[in-house]
Amino acid sequence: MEFRETWDQLVSAARQKSVSVTQDSDHNSRMTLASAGSGGGSADLKFSQAPWTSASRVASQLQASTGAAVTKLNAAHEGVTWGLEGFLTPAVLDEVRTTWVERLEAAKTECQRLEGALIATGKSLGEADSRVAQSLGQQHSRGDSKTGR
């Protein structure tokens, strides 16, 4: 199945679910934070730093393997054109190698950027989650958690 078909199916399913929730007059919509634990509701919204850390590790690994691929590509190219002087083949091979090196270097650079961004995002969300939990705890202990306050 092509990406576009999959995307269209997911959007359609989400719209149908949204319509059925809207039509359900007995549905009581609410959202609680995982850190609000003592608020009486179930924790519907949870945050975990693990996926962000895991994704940053994958970006780091991809960055390393891309660097290794450039090294292997350059090493494999050495000596390939021996005995082909005067033909177009060496120039074509060098052009192809150069474009692949450029692509791999761009991917490596993007992985490096993503690694940092993913780590920073996980840390930032974790800190925000902690601040929200503290704030809710303070409000709850002061009695501010009542409806209308």
N, C-alpha and C positions, 0 to 999 in steps of 0.2 A: 504494500500500500504506500502511496506517495505521501510526502509530508503534508501537502495541501489537503488531501482527502482526510487524513488523520486529524488535522487541525479542525477542519469543518465538522467532523463528527464530535469532537470534544466540545466545541462551541455549541453545537446543537444540543448535546446532552446537558450542558450547563444551563442553557436557556430553559429546557424542559423542566429541569429540577427547580429552577428559580420560579417558574410559573406555578408548579405544583405547590411550592412552599407558600407563595403569595395567596393561592386559592384556599389554602387550609386555614379556615377561620379560627380553629382551636390552637394553631401553632403559636407558641410563645417564644419569640426570638430574644435571645440574650447572648452576651459574650462575657466570659470571665477570664481573667488572666491566671495563668498557672501559678504565679507567685502569690496570688491573692488567697490561696488555699483556704483560709479560715472564713472566707466571705459567705460560706453556706452553699455555694454552687459547685458544680463540677468544673474541673480545669479543662476548658475546651480549647484554649489557645496556649500552646507550649512553645518554648524556645529552647534550642539546644545549640551550643557552639560547635558540637562535633561535626556536623555536615560541612560547616565552613572550613574547619581545620582540615578535614579530610580532602575537600576540594582543593585547598591550597597545596596539600601534599601531592596531589595528582598533577597540579600545574607545575610544581617543582620537578617532579619525575619526568614530565613531558618536556620541560625545558632542558633537562639533562640529556634525555634520549635524542632530542633534536640536535643538540650540540654534538653528540656522538655521531649522529647521522651525517652532519656536515664534514666532520673529520674523516669518516669512512668514504664519503663521496669524493673528497679531495684526494685521499690516498688511492682510491680505485682509479682515478683519472690519470695518475702519474704513469707515464710510460705507454699509455694507450696509443698515442699518436706516433710512436717510434716507427720509422720507415714509411710514414705517410706524407712526408714533406712534399709540397707542391700540389697536394690535393685539397679539396674543400673540406674533407672530413674533419681534420683537426680544428678548424675554425668553428664548424657546426657543433662538434662535441664540446668545445670550450664554451660556446654560447649556451648550450643546453645545461651544462654544469653550472654556469654562472647564474642562470635564472633559477635553478633549483636551490643553489646556495642562498640566493636572495630570499626565496620563499621560506626556506627553513630558518634563516636568521630572523625574518619577520615573525614567524610562529614562535620562535624562542623568546624574542622580545615581548611578545604579547603574553606568553606564559609567565614571564617574569613580572609583568605588570599585574596580571591576574592573581598571582600568588600573593603579592603584597596587598592587593585590594580585598581578597577573600579573608586574609588574616585580620585586616583592619575592620572589616565588616562584622566578622564574628565577635571580635573584641568589643566593638562599639555596641552591638546589639546585646551582648552579655552585660555590659555596664548599664545600658538603658533598662534592661530587665531588672537588674538589681536595684536601680534607683526607683523604679515604679513599685517594686515590692516593698521597699523601705517607706515610700510615701503612703502606700495603701495601709501598711502596718501602723504608721503614725496616725492616719486618719481614723482607723478602726479603734485604736487605743484611746483616742480623744472622743469617740462617739460620733465622728463626722460621717460615718458610713451609712447613716440613715437616709432614706429617700428624701430628696428635696434639699439636701445640704450640699 
